[in-house]
Amino acid sequence: MRGGRTQSERDATTLELVFAAITGALLAAAGFVAVLSPVLAGAAHGSARKGCVTGAVILAAALFCGRVALTLRRFERQNRLHWRDPHYVDEPRASSAEESRTRPTGVPARPGRSGPES
């Protein structure tokens, strides 16, 4: 098992939690307004109004929870892949022949690395 998390790992987790909460809240608000629009327009009265409000609340809660769960599950999966392979990179890398053609002379292949493997 690994030791404690670094500050950058804690920061990344915090950022992902905030992102999940904000996007979940925005998605929930959009769903709530969409379902509640007949009530807001004055087209629904009585029990239809109650049904729209109840449906809007249920949909908003489901959208918020679903968005947060999917975002955090995706983050956890990426994090697990990252720790399984220390050279894991999200996007595919160009071949070394392509890199040498597109990279200016004197620029290392992997910035921040200073060794013969760069």
DRENSE-519988 format. One record per residue (C-alpha): residue number from 0; residue in one letter; y, z, x. Coordinates in steps of 0.02 Angstrom, whole numbers, plus 32768, in hexadecimal, padded with zeros to 4 digits. Layout:
N
[rec NUM; 'a'; [Y; Z; X]]
...
END
This chain:
118
[rec 0; 'm'; [8000; 8000; 8000]]
[rec 1; 'r'; [80B1; 7FDB; 8039]]
[rec 2; 'g'; [8132; 805C; 806A]]
[rec 3; 'g'; [81D7; 807A; 8011]]
[rec 4; 'r'; [8245; 7FED; 7FD5]]
[rec 5; 't'; [82D9; 7FB1; 803A]]
[rec 6; 'q'; [838B; 7FB4; 7FF8]]
[rec 7; 's'; [8387; 7EF8; 7FDC]]
[rec 8; 'e'; [82E8; 7F09; 7F73]]
[rec 9; 'r'; [8338; 7F92; 7F0A]]
[rec 10; 'd'; [83D5; 7F27; 7EF5]]
[rec 11; 'a'; [836E; 7E90; 7EC0]]
[rec 12; 't'; [8311; 7EFA; 7E3F]]
[rec 13; 't'; [83B3; 7F41; 7DFA]]
[rec 14; 'l'; [8400; 7E95; 7DEF]]
[rec 15; 'e'; [8368; 7E51; 7D94]]
[rec 16; 'l'; [836A; 7EE3; 7D18]]
[rec 17; 'v'; [8422; 7EC6; 7CF2]]
[rec 18; 'f'; [8405; 7E0A; 7CE0]]
[rec 19; 'a'; [8373; 7E28; 7C69]]
[rec 20; 'a'; [83D8; 7EA3; 7BFF]]
[rec 21; 'i'; [8473; 7E35; 7BF3]]
[rec 22; 't'; [8416; 7D93; 7BCB]]
[rec 23; 'g'; [83A8; 7DF2; 7B4F]]
[rec 24; 'a'; [8441; 7E3A; 7AF8]]
[rec 25; 'l'; [8495; 7D8F; 7AEE]]
[rec 26; 'l'; [83F8; 7D3E; 7AA8]]
[rec 27; 'a'; [83E3; 7DCC; 7A2B]]
[rec 28; 'a'; [8499; 7DBC; 79F3]]
[rec 29; 'a'; [8486; 7D01; 79DA]]
[rec 30; 'g'; [83E7; 7D19; 7973]]
[rec 31; 'f'; [8437; 7DA4; 790D]]
[rec 32; 'v'; [84CF; 7D39; 78E2]]
[rec 33; 'a'; [8463; 7CA2; 78BA]]
[rec 34; 'v'; [83F8; 7D01; 783C]]
[rec 35; 'l'; [848C; 7D61; 77F8]]
[rec 36; 's'; [84F8; 7CC5; 77DF]]
[rec 37; 'p'; [84D4; 7CB5; 7723]]
[rec 38; 'v'; [8510; 7D68; 770B]]
[rec 39; 'l'; [85A9; 7D49; 7776]]
[rec 40; 'a'; [85D0; 7CAB; 7711]]
[rec 41; 'g'; [85C0; 7D0D; 766E]]
[rec 42; 'a'; [852D; 7CA6; 762E]]
[rec 43; 'a'; [84B0; 7D35; 7626]]
[rec 44; 'h'; [84BF; 7DC7; 75AC]]
[rec 45; 'g'; [8455; 7E59; 7575]]
[rec 46; 's'; [83A3; 7E5F; 75B7]]
[rec 47; 'a'; [83BA; 7DBA; 7615]]
[rec 48; 'r'; [8446; 7E0D; 7677]]
[rec 49; 'k'; [83D6; 7EA1; 76A2]]
[rec 50; 'g'; [834B; 7E2B; 76D6]]
[rec 51; 'c'; [83BE; 7DC7; 7747]]
[rec 52; 'v'; [83FF; 7E64; 779B]]
[rec 53; 't'; [834F; 7EA9; 77B3]]
[rec 54; 'g'; [8311; 7E03; 77F6]]
[rec 55; 'a'; [83A6; 7DF5; 786B]]
[rec 56; 'v'; [8387; 7EA2; 78B3]]
[rec 57; 'i'; [82CC; 7E82; 78CB]]
[rec 58; 'l'; [82EB; 7DD8; 791C]]
[rec 59; 'a'; [8371; 7E1E; 798F]]
[rec 60; 'a'; [82FF; 7EAB; 79CA]]
[rec 61; 'a'; [826E; 7E32; 79E6]]
[rec 62; 'l'; [82DB; 7DB7; 7A46]]
[rec 63; 'f'; [8324; 7E40; 7AB4]]
[rec 64; 'c'; [827B; 7E8D; 7ADD]]
[rec 65; 'g'; [8229; 7DE4; 7AF9]]
[rec 66; 'r'; [82B2; 7DA6; 7B6E]]
[rec 67; 'v'; [82B2; 7E46; 7BD4]]
[rec 68; 'a'; [81F4; 7E48; 7BE1]]
[rec 69; 'l'; [81E8; 7D91; 7C16]]
[rec 70; 't'; [8274; 7DA0; 7C96]]
[rec 71; 'l'; [822D; 7E3C; 7CE6]]
[rec 72; 'r'; [817C; 7DF9; 7CE6]]
[rec 73; 'r'; [81B8; 7D5B; 7D3E]]
[rec 74; 'f'; [8216; 7DC5; 7DBE]]
[rec 75; 'e'; [817E; 7E34; 7DDC]]
[rec 76; 'r'; [810E; 7D9B; 7DF4]]
[rec 77; 'q'; [8186; 7D4F; 7E73]]
[rec 78; 'n'; [8193; 7DF5; 7ECC]]
[rec 79; 'r'; [80D5; 7E06; 7ED4]]
[rec 80; 'l'; [80C7; 7D56; 7F1D]]
[rec 81; 'h'; [814E; 7D80; 7F9B]]
[rec 82; 'w'; [80F1; 7E18; 7FDC]]
[rec 83; 'r'; [8049; 7DC1; 7FE1]]
[rec 84; 'd'; [808E; 7D39; 8053]]
[rec 85; 'p'; [8120; 7D6B; 80C4]]
[rec 86; 'h'; [814F; 7CB2; 80DA]]
[rec 87; 'y'; [8157; 7C92; 801D]]
[rec 88; 'v'; [81EB; 7C26; 7FEB]]
[rec 89; 'd'; [821B; 7C01; 7F35]]
[rec 90; 'e'; [8246; 7B49; 7F4B]]
[rec 91; 'p'; [81DA; 7ACA; 7FA4]]
[rec 92; 'r'; [8210; 7AA7; 8056]]
[rec 93; 'a'; [8229; 79FC; 80A0]]
[rec 94; 's'; [81B4; 79C4; 8129]]
[rec 95; 's'; [81ED; 79DF; 81DC]]
[rec 96; 'a'; [820A; 7923; 81F2]]
[rec 97; 'e'; [827C; 7921; 8158]]
[rec 98; 'e'; [82D4; 79BF; 8193]]
[rec 99; 's'; [82FB; 7976; 823D]]
[rec 100; 'r'; [834A; 78DC; 81EC]]
[rec 101; 't'; [83B4; 793D; 816F]]
[rec 102; 'r'; [83E3; 79D3; 81DC]]
[rec 103; 'p'; [8473; 79C2; 8258]]
[rec 104; 't'; [8445; 79D5; 830F]]
[rec 105; 'g'; [8443; 7A88; 834D]]
[rec 106; 'v'; [8429; 7AD6; 82A0]]
[rec 107; 'p'; [8389; 7B3F; 8299]]
[rec 108; 'a'; [8304; 7B11; 8219]]
[rec 109; 'r'; [8304; 7BC1; 81D2]]
[rec 110; 'p'; [83AF; 7C15; 81E1]]
[rec 111; 'g'; [83A3; 7CC9; 8219]]
[rec 112; 'r'; [8305; 7CA8; 827E]]
[rec 113; 's'; [8313; 7C9E; 8339]]
[rec 114; 'g'; [826F; 7C76; 8387]]
[rec 115; 'p'; [820A; 7BE3; 83C5]]
[rec 116; 'e'; [81C1; 7BCA; 8316]]
[rec 117; 's'; [826C; 7BA2; 82C9]]
END
